[in-house]
């Protein structure tokens, strides 16, 4: 038995010639909402980590700032 295969590369976002309409129900909306919230939380965590690493690169971490503030208060 021989098999003939055919493949075609389809660009990402390529529209179907005859698109089918999808009906969303409440469960699907909730699933999408949960996925979006997870992505949002991940993005917030990554932003906080990036800001913290940027502060530590510049030498302005919150711990260093607190120590500097205490030293200045003691001197005055």
Secondary structure as the mmCIF struct_conf table of DSSP 4:
data_model
#
loop_
_struct_conf.conf_type_id
_struct_conf.id
_struct_conf.beg_label_comp_id
_struct_conf.beg_label_asym_id
_struct_conf.beg_label_seq_id
_struct_conf.end_label_comp_id
_struct_conf.end_label_asym_id
_struct_conf.end_label_seq_id
TURN_TY1_P TURN_TY1_P1 UNK A 12 UNK A 13
HELX_LH_PP_P HELX_LH_PP_P1 UNK A 14 UNK A 16
TURN_TY1_P TURN_TY1_P2 UNK A 17 UNK A 18
HELX_LH_PP_P HELX_LH_PP_P2 UNK A 19 UNK A 21
HELX_RH_AL_P HELX_RH_AL_P1 UNK A 26 UNK A 58
TURN_TY1_P TURN_TY1_P3 UNK A 59 UNK A 59
HELX_RH_AL_P HELX_RH_AL_P2 UNK A 62 UNK A 75
#
